[in-house]
């Protein structure tokens, strides 16, 4: 399966305007459907670990070195990112693949203070930890542990107006198959992402499936 349970795994999702491309530990899986453009309002909130609109779909697991790009990453960049993190366990990766970053949350010691998770992309999209999300030993330094109940991180407003391509990348440890928790959500809508994007970890007949909604859906399991 695309998702392996109980082990650190590098996951990336790219919308290049023509395809949704999912990556697992540097290996690509192309889904032949993608929105040609992602049009969102200029003041979107980006949340990690829960669907903030109703407090449902909370993520149970660990997330490390979470990155959001306002461009399509190349396959070679994602492979390099994976290999760098795989080779340097518990080593910060903030200086890797920085072009186009609009948010990077490493959750390392210098990048977390109290309930603030600092964005080191230079865009100032700092996150606020809520519900008891706690730092733990991660894959590339520290990670955040989400309890599947009410833990999440919310950031300041994003502006993705007229963005044609985006990429998401992170290290994660999935302890079990889950039914629809949100890893990422960026939307002004209450319970959907018609004008934004979301990455879900869903239960698909007892196998793990990632579903990316971005003005349309694509999934890979």
C-alpha positions in Angstrom: 0.0 0.0 0.0 1.0 3.6 -0.4 0.9 4.1 3.4 2.9 2.0 5.7 1.7 1.8 9.3 3.9 2.2 12.3 7.0 3.6 10.6 8.2 7.0 9.6 7.3 7.7 6.0 8.0 10.7 3.7 4.8 11.8 1.9 4.5 14.5 -0.7 1.6 15.5 -3.0 2.0 17.8 -6.0 -0.6 19.5 -8.2 1.3 20.5 -11.3 -1.8 21.8 -13.1 -2.3 18.5 -15.1 -1.9 15.7 -12.6 -1.9 15.0 -8.9 1.3 13.2 -8.1 1.6 11.4 -4.8 5.0 10.3 -3.4 5.8 7.8 -0.8 9.5 7.7 0.3 10.5 9.2 -3.0 8.5 6.8 -5.3 5.8 8.6 -7.4 2.2 7.5 -8.1 0.4 9.7 -10.7 -3.3 10.3 -10.6 -4.4 11.6 -14.0 -6.7 14.3 -12.7 -5.8 17.7 -11.3 -7.3 21.1 -11.1 -5.8 23.6 -13.5 -5.9 26.3 -10.9 -6.5 26.7 -7.2 -8.3 29.9 -6.5 -8.7 30.8 -2.9 -9.6 34.0 -0.9 -6.7 36.1 0.3 -7.3 35.3 4.0 -7.4 31.5 4.3 -6.5 29.8 7.5 -4.3 26.7 7.2 -4.9 24.0 9.8 -2.9 20.9 10.6 -4.4 17.9 12.2 -8.2 18.6 12.3 -11.1 20.0 10.4 -11.3 23.3 12.2 -14.8 24.3 11.0 -16.5 21.6 13.2 -13.7 20.0 15.2 -14.1 16.7 13.5 -11.7 14.4 11.6 -8.9 14.8 14.0 -5.6 13.1 13.1 -4.0 10.4 15.2 -0.3 10.2 14.6 2.9 12.1 14.3 3.9 14.8 11.8 7.4 16.2 11.2 9.1 18.7 8.9 5.8 19.9 7.3 6.2 22.0 4.1 3.8 23.9 1.9 5.0 25.2 -1.5 3.4 27.6 -3.9 4.8 25.7 -6.9 5.1 22.2 -8.2 8.1 20.4 -6.7 10.0 18.2 -9.2 10.5 14.5 -8.7 14.3 15.0 -8.1 13.6 17.6 -5.4 11.2 15.3 -3.5 13.6 12.4 -3.8 16.5 14.5 -2.5 14.3 15.7 0.4 13.4 12.1 1.3 17.0 10.9 1.0 18.3 13.8 3.1 15.8 13.2 5.9 16.3 9.4 5.7 20.1 9.7 6.0 20.1 12.3 8.8 17.9 11.0 11.5 17.0 13.7 14.1 18.8 16.4 12.0 17.1 19.7 11.1 16.2 20.1 7.5 15.1 23.8 7.4 17.7 24.7 4.8 16.6 22.0 2.2 14.5 22.8 -0.9 13.5 26.3 0.1 12.5 27.8 -3.3 8.7 28.5 -3.3 8.1 27.8 0.3 5.2 29.6 1.9 5.3 27.6 5.1 7.7 25.2 6.8 7.0 23.9 10.3 9.9 21.7 11.6 8.6 21.5 15.2 12.3 21.4 16.3 13.3 22.9 19.6 14.4 26.3 18.3 11.2 26.4 16.1 8.7 25.9 18.9 8.1 28.2 21.9 5.2 27.7 24.2 2.2 27.2 21.9 3.8 28.8 18.9 5.3 26.7 16.0 7.4 29.1 14.0 7.3 29.1 10.2 10.9 29.3 9.0 10.0 30.0 5.3 10.3 33.7 5.8 6.6 34.3 5.2 5.7 34.6 8.8 2.9 32.0 8.8 3.5 30.9 12.4 1.2 28.2 13.8 -0.6 28.0 17.1 -0.7 24.7 18.9 -4.1 23.8 20.4 -5.7 20.9 22.3 -2.4 19.6 23.7 -0.4 18.8 20.6 3.0 18.0 22.0 6.5 17.8 20.7 8.2 14.4 20.6 11.4 12.9 19.1 10.7 12.9 15.4 12.3 11.8 12.1 14.2 15.1 11.4 14.6 16.6 14.9 11.3 17.0 16.8 7.9 16.2 15.6 4.3 16.9 16.8 2.1 14.2 18.2 -1.6 14.4 17.5 -4.0 12.4 19.8 -6.9 11.9 17.3 -9.2 13.9 19.6 -8.6 17.6 19.6 -5.0 18.4 18.8 -4.2 20.7 15.9 -2.1 23.6 14.7 -3.6 26.7 13.0 -1.7 29.4 11.2 -2.2 33.0 10.1 -3.9 33.8 6.8 -2.6 32.6 3.5 -3.1 34.2 0.1 -3.2 31.6 -2.7 -5.3 33.7 -5.1 -4.8 32.5 -8.7 -2.2 29.9 -7.6 -1.9 27.3 -10.4 0.4 24.7 -8.7 1.0 23.7 -5.1 3.0 21.0 -3.2 2.7 19.5 0.2 5.5 17.5 1.9 6.0 16.0 5.3 7.3 13.1 7.4 4.5 11.2 9.2 3.9 8.1 11.3 0.5 6.6 10.9 -0.3 4.2 13.8 -3.5 2.7 12.4 -6.1 3.0 9.7 -8.3 6.0 10.3 -11.5 7.3 8.9 -11.1 10.7 7.4 -8.8 12.8 9.6 -7.4 16.0 8.1 -3.7 16.4 7.8 -4.0 19.7 6.1 -6.9 22.0 5.4 -7.0 25.4 3.7 -10.5 26.7 3.0 -13.0 29.5 3.8 -15.9 27.0 3.4 -17.4 25.3 6.5 -17.1 21.7 5.6 -15.6 21.4 2.1 -12.7 22.6 0.0 -14.4 23.7 -3.1 -12.3 26.9 -3.0 -9.3 25.5 -1.2 -7.5 22.3 -0.5 -7.3 19.5 2.0 -5.3 16.3 2.5 -7.2 13.4 4.2 -6.0 10.1 5.6 -9.0 7.8 5.1 -10.2 4.3 5.7 -10.6 2.4 2.4 -11.7 -1.2 3.1 -9.1 -1.6 5.9 -6.2 -0.1 3.7 -4.7 3.3 4.0 -5.6 5.9 1.4 -4.6 9.5 1.0 -7.2 11.8 -0.5 -6.3 15.3 -1.7 -9.2 17.7 -2.3 -8.2 20.7 -4.4 -11.1 22.1 -6.3 -11.8 18.4 -7.0 -10.6 15.1 -5.6 -7.7 12.7 -6.2 -6.7 9.8 -4.1 -4.1 7.1 -3.8 -3.9 4.0 -1.6 
